[in-house]
Amino acid sequence: MQIIADLHIHSRFSRATSRDITVNNLERWARIKGLSVLGTADFTHPKWFSELKENLVEEEGILRTKTNFPFILETEIYLMFKQKEKMRRIHLLVLAPSFEVVEQINDYLRKKGRLDYDGRPTFGLTACEFVESMKEISDAIEIIPAHIWTPWYGLLGSKSGFDSFEEAFEDQVKKIYAFETGLSSDPAMNWRVSFLDNYTILSFSDSHSLWPWRLGREATIFELKELSYKNMVKAIRTREGYKGTIEVEPAYGKYHFDGHRFCNFSCKPKEAIEKYNNICPVCKKPLTIGVLHRVEELADRPEGFKPKNAFEFKTILPLHEIIAKVLNTVLSSKRVWNEYEKLVNAFNNEFNVLLEVPFEKLRKVTKEKIALAIIKNREGKIKIKPGFDGKYGEIILEQEKQKLLPF
């Protein structure tokens, strides 16, 4: 039973999220995308948690809608604390096995701060304290460092200051089994850091909307005999039933290169170090050090290294991005939606279109230029001007003949 899971999303109660996020809308767009299971998002928020209990029925740790679409209880926690005389700011993804356990989690967190002001609440707990407290509630709770390389809130990001999981989690590190790559890195980049071999590589979207160019843009593939919370967590912890990930090209992510968004300046790590001394040449302030740079700092293996028994991954950009670029219009335009709906209606869901349907079938349903771009996307032949400092990377098709930033 192949399962494509996106277990890191947000509800409308998180900051900078779509007001249209409801359980019903999430189910609708997850099915269109081709996802098999979704995280619930934001189970710490009282109003959203109440909606989850009203709309979902619990069975074997899986929550199901009236039409039988599965969700897993999930939230993201923001920890801000001082450790070794330095402020640390990290995001952790938390999975829970039942409503009952979530109620215990929320009871504990209410004693540490407010839950009602944001779907991703902030606490002054250390990473070690948080893990220990969660495991005291239930060993079935899964804690996953989120988007670990992101500068501002990733465990290994340039602003967080941690250089290893042991440094962050101390004596609780053995209770961490996996990490999330984030949009600006992929498994190949993470393979360069040997201590990460001990952890399962997961990818999820961290979506703040329900639209298919956000939801499921990254996901993790499992093959389980039966979908249950227990089986999912076992796959994460032991890799039994884990099959790999679906990634976007890391250059598409918002923090791949070094740079300053408001100065419209970006560069490769080598340039940042050797030419600019990590200082922005426009405003003369320190650059935001991106994921590629940070991986290079911690890497103890050469580029291209692949560990023994490494799991494969697929690299694709969302279908809306491809169509919009070919048509030279915005993602949400009617023209893009028309082509998108034709393809999804003909071939069941977006992942099927992106990963499986051959060119000859695609060209019968959509414009040949779009069909060709879908195949190029599948083959990893679409170039991207890398993202930096919170700005997404930009797709550049060959016919545009624009000068690319060097990779």
Secondary structure, DSSP 4 states (H G I P E B T S, - for coil): -EEEEE--B--TTSTT--TT--HHHHHHHHHHHT-SEEE---TTSHHHHHHHHHH-EEETTEEE-TT--EEEEEEEEEEEEEETTEEEEEEEEEEES-HHHHHHHHHHHHTTS-SSS-SS-EE---HHHHHHHHHHH-TT-EEEE-STT-TTT-TTSTTT---SHHHHHGGGGGG--EEE--TT--HHHHTTSGGGGGSEEE----BSSSSTTTTTSSEEEEE-SS--HHHHHHHHHH-TTEEEEEE--GGGSTTSBEEETTTTEEE-HHHHHHTTTTB-TTT-SB-B--HHHHHHHH--S-TT---TTPPPEEE---HHHHHHHHHTS-TT-HHHHHHHHHHHHHHSSHHHHHHT--HHHHTTTS-HHHHHHHHHHHTT--EEEPPBTTB--EEE-GGG-PPPPP-
